[in-house]
């Protein structure tokens, strides 16, 4: 059971030779979810040997170019390489117009079904759910409408002890009820306690992605206790006014949200071009919240190893 995050880009606005704009890949039990798609994302996926044909859902936080300019190129490459399976895009409604225009202008009819799911502009809630993951959107405070995302792993309450159920010949159709904590009654009418057949499952992993946003205390209760919080830190603490004017956050503001939300770890990113040493931003963040991770291209975070 995997739950891993790979950073494909962590810089703001303008890409450079060694810095890519925002893009992240979340691997949930070998299902790939792409979060934002800045320019050059498909090249980064190749660089880190991550098959973009395995991406099933793409979540775009907002329509500033450094968060989606790589999308049409990625879609085009999927098409040219013969993709057949569905692709789902979750974004604000205007992005569909942009994608449709680009495909129409190039006279491209995709080989695969492309489904667009508009993100509500003024409502929060679940925007995608299956047997493995639940994704909710968060309303952020940026210069244009912008959403964050909370990814919650879905696990059964109990875990089957394979050797025990095989020894007692428990029918397969009873597995779901066992996972939900129900005792099993065999053909003789004997009650077999659930604790004999199952053990408590490990706690599901949770990840909150807070893209471009001003300091926003309304987030605190919505991301309470997540395993990992990504929160932008575009500026150091001395540029708090600049951060507010441009719809961004500082190191101390991100760290304050992390501390007040009781998250396990804080992942910082979306660094302004003015900073060359990301550790400076981490050191400032640690003045308020100790467990800080510096995002950089190629970083892989295994949630099983988070403290």
C-alpha positions, 0 to 999 in steps of 0.5 A: 500500500503506497502513499508517496508524493514526488515534487516535480517543481517548486518554484514560482512564476518564471521557470529557469534552467534549474527551477520548475514551477509548481507540479506534484505527483501523488501515488496512492496505491500505484494510482497517480494523481497530478497536482498542478501542471506548470510548464515542463511537467511532462519533462520532469515526469520523464526525468524522474521515470514516472509514467504520465500514462498512469495519471488518472486525475489532474487537479489544477489549483488556479489559472495562473500560468505557472500552475497549468501551462504544462497541461496542454503539452501533457495531454498532447503527448498522451494522445500522440503516444496512443493513450486509450484510458480516461483522463479526468481534469478537476479545475475551474470552468474557464480551463475547459474553454482553454483546452477546447480552444487549443484542441480545436485550433490544432484540429486534434481529436483525442484518442482517449476520453477526456472528462472535465470536472468544474471546481465550485468557485464558492463551495468547499467539499468532496470533489472526487472519491473512490475506494482508495481516496477522497479529495476535497477542495479548499477555498484559498485567498489569492489574487484570483479564484484558487483552490487547495486540495485535501487528499484522504486515504480510505481504509477499512476499519479492520485488517483481515488476518489471512491465516485465521480466515483460511483456517476457519474457511470464512466465506469471501462474501463475509470479508467486508463485514469482518473489516467493519468489525462484525463477528462471524457466525459459522455453520454450527452457529458458533460466534467467532469474535472479530478480534480473532479474525482481524486486527486494527488497521493503520491510520489512513494517510492525509495530505493537504495542498495549499497552493497560492494563498494569503495567510488564511486562518479559516484553513486551520480547522479544515486541515487539522492534524493532516500528516503533511501540509504543503503551504506556499512560502513565496517570501521571507518574513520581511516581505509580509506586505509584498506577500499580501499585495500579491496574494501570497504567504511568508515563511512565518505565516505558513509555519503559523498555519502548520502549528495551529493546525497541529499537522505532523510536517510542513512542506514549503515551496513556491519560492520567489526567484529572489531566493537561491538558498531555500534553506533560508526559508526553512530556517525562518519557518522553523522559528515557529514550526520545527518539522519543516521539509524543503521542497525541490524537484525530485524530492520523494516523500513516503508518508510511511516514513513521516514522523 
